[in-house]
Amino acid sequence: MPDLPRVIEIERLAYPSTWPPSAYRKELQDNRWAHYIVLRDRKIAEERLAMPVQEPERPRRFFPLSLLPPRHSVTVPSPQLASIIGFAGLWLMVDEAHITTIAMHPGFRRLGLGEFMLVDLIGIAYNIGASWVTLEVRVSNYNAQNLYRKYGFREKGVRQKYYSDNQEDALIMWTDEINAPRYKQQFQELRTTLFRRLEAQ
Ligand SMILES: CC(C)(COP(=O)(O)OP(=O)(O)OC[C@H]1O[C@@H](n2cnc3c(N)ncnc32)[C@H](O)[C@@H]1OP(=O)(O)O)[C@@H](O)C(=O)NCCC(=O)NCCS
């Protein structure tokens, strides 16, 4: 819950339309089938912790007004908040894991980190007993589709005018049975390659 302000900030940068903040709160508080993750950059957190605490600049006022608190105080995000660079989530419905969201801050894309979050979500899907993973994606969102195809998601249908902001269609994508030996093996291979890449970076 304390991570929400930063998640909402990244969501605004990543998506053309956003969930109302209350939807996240409801998901986290009331939906026991929902699983959400945030990705943190340890370096940003350490840099923030090392930064001297800066007093917000106070507007100059003559006594006695100078005793009043400033009207516009600058809020410096805490290291915990500032270090969040991505988030993702899914719901379990019977034996299907439905990915509801996955977004990286634009300043941290193409580094393998969106893939890292997808790997984590599929890992969660295994842990909670899902057999398939599915999601919807805008027909124009080729970057995300490439990511999903890499992990064995295939197009199984279209939801017409699914997105209310521009009436865009959604592709419905599904993995094969994630416990099938072939899927498991491909997943492990992709995961190992990704982890090697991230370690080398
Ligand atoms: C989709 C998203 C999460 C990918 O995050 P990312 O950290 O940039 O992606 P990665 O660097 O981990 O890339 C993983 C794979 O995704 C695909 N991909 C990601 N960005 C791509 C791009 N700009 N062009 C082509 N393929 C791309 C590639 O298959 C890539 O594998 P590769 O590195 O072997 O080529 C990110 O672009 C994002 O936040 N987009 C906005 C939100 C969004 O559209 N979410 C999906 C909603 S369904």
The ligand as a MOL file (V3000), in Angstrom:
LIG
                    3D

  0  0  0     0  0            999 V3000
M  V30 BEGIN CTAB
M  V30 COUNTS 48 50 0 0 0
M  V30 BEGIN ATOM
M  V30 1 C 6.1820 -3.8610 -22.2130 0
M  V30 2 C 7.2600 -3.3700 -21.2430 0
M  V30 3 C 6.8570 -3.7580 -19.8180 0
M  V30 4 C 8.5920 -4.0510 -21.6100 0
M  V30 5 O 9.5560 -3.6540 -20.6550 0
M  V30 6 P 11.1250 -3.5420 -20.9900 0
M  V30 7 O 11.8510 -3.5590 -19.7040 0
M  V30 8 O 11.3890 -2.4050 -21.8900 0
M  V30 9 O 11.3540 -4.8740 -21.8190 0
M  V30 10 P 12.6770 -5.7790 -21.8440 0
M  V30 11 O 13.8810 -4.9380 -22.0290 0
M  V30 12 O 12.6490 -6.6920 -20.6830 0
M  V30 13 O 12.4260 -6.5980 -23.1810 0
M  V30 14 C 12.0010 -7.9480 -23.1620 0
M  V30 15 C 11.4700 -8.3220 -24.5200 0
M  V30 16 O 10.3220 -7.5010 -24.8400 0
M  V30 17 C 10.3180 -7.1830 -26.2280 0
M  V30 18 N 10.4910 -5.7170 -26.3660 0
M  V30 19 C 10.4830 -4.8330 -25.3350 0
M  V30 20 N 10.6250 -3.5860 -25.8350 0
M  V30 21 C 10.6960 -3.6930 -27.1790 0
M  V30 22 C 10.8420 -2.7400 -28.2220 0
M  V30 23 N 10.9580 -1.4260 -27.9750 0
M  V30 24 N 10.8780 -3.1790 -29.4980 0
M  V30 25 C 10.7830 -4.5040 -29.7720 0
M  V30 26 N 10.6560 -5.4620 -28.8070 0
M  V30 27 C 10.5960 -5.0560 -27.5270 0
M  V30 28 C 11.4860 -7.9400 -26.8400 0
M  V30 29 O 11.0220 -9.2170 -27.2190 0
M  V30 30 C 12.4380 -8.0700 -25.6460 0
M  V30 31 O 13.3030 -9.1840 -25.7600 0
M  V30 32 P 14.8100 -8.9620 -26.3390 0
M  V30 33 O 15.4930 -8.0910 -25.3220 0
M  V30 34 O 15.3480 -10.3570 -26.3830 0
M  V30 35 O 14.6490 -8.2890 -27.6760 0
M  V30 36 C 7.4670 -1.8350 -21.3600 0
M  V30 37 O 7.6770 -1.5070 -22.7200 0
M  V30 38 C 6.3200 -1.0060 -20.8190 0
M  V30 39 O 6.2500 -0.7130 -19.6350 0
M  V30 40 N 5.4040 -0.5780 -21.7140 0
M  V30 41 C 4.2670 0.2670 -21.3190 0
M  V30 42 C 3.2290 -0.5160 -20.5490 0
M  V30 43 C 2.6910 -1.6570 -21.3870 0
M  V30 44 O 2.4270 -1.5130 -22.5670 0
M  V30 45 N 2.4960 -2.8070 -20.7270 0
M  V30 46 C 1.9270 -3.9710 -21.3350 0
M  V30 47 C 0.4590 -3.9390 -21.2140 0
M  V30 48 S -0.2990 -5.3750 -21.9100 0
M  V30 END ATOM
M  V30 BEGIN BOND
M  V30 1 1 1 2
M  V30 2 1 2 3
M  V30 3 1 2 4
M  V30 4 1 2 36
M  V30 5 1 4 5
M  V30 6 1 5 6
M  V30 7 2 6 7
M  V30 8 1 6 8
M  V30 9 1 6 9
M  V30 10 1 9 10
M  V30 11 2 10 11
M  V30 12 1 10 12
M  V30 13 1 10 13
M  V30 14 1 13 14
M  V30 15 1 14 15
M  V30 16 1 15 16
M  V30 17 1 15 30
M  V30 18 1 16 17
M  V30 19 1 17 18
M  V30 20 1 17 28
M  V30 21 1 18 19
M  V30 22 1 18 27
M  V30 23 2 19 20
M  V30 24 1 20 21
M  V30 25 1 21 22
M  V30 26 2 21 27
M  V30 27 1 22 23
M  V30 28 2 22 24
M  V30 29 1 24 25
M  V30 30 2 25 26
M  V30 31 1 26 27
M  V30 32 1 28 29
M  V30 33 1 28 30
M  V30 34 1 30 31
M  V30 35 1 31 32
M  V30 36 2 32 33
M  V30 37 1 32 34
M  V30 38 1 32 35
M  V30 39 1 36 37
M  V30 40 1 36 38
M  V30 41 2 38 39
M  V30 42 1 38 40
M  V30 43 1 40 41
M  V30 44 1 41 42
M  V30 45 1 42 43
M  V30 46 2 43 44
M  V30 47 1 43 45
M  V30 48 1 45 46
M  V30 49 1 46 47
M  V30 50 1 47 48
M  V30 END BOND
M  V30 END CTAB
M  END
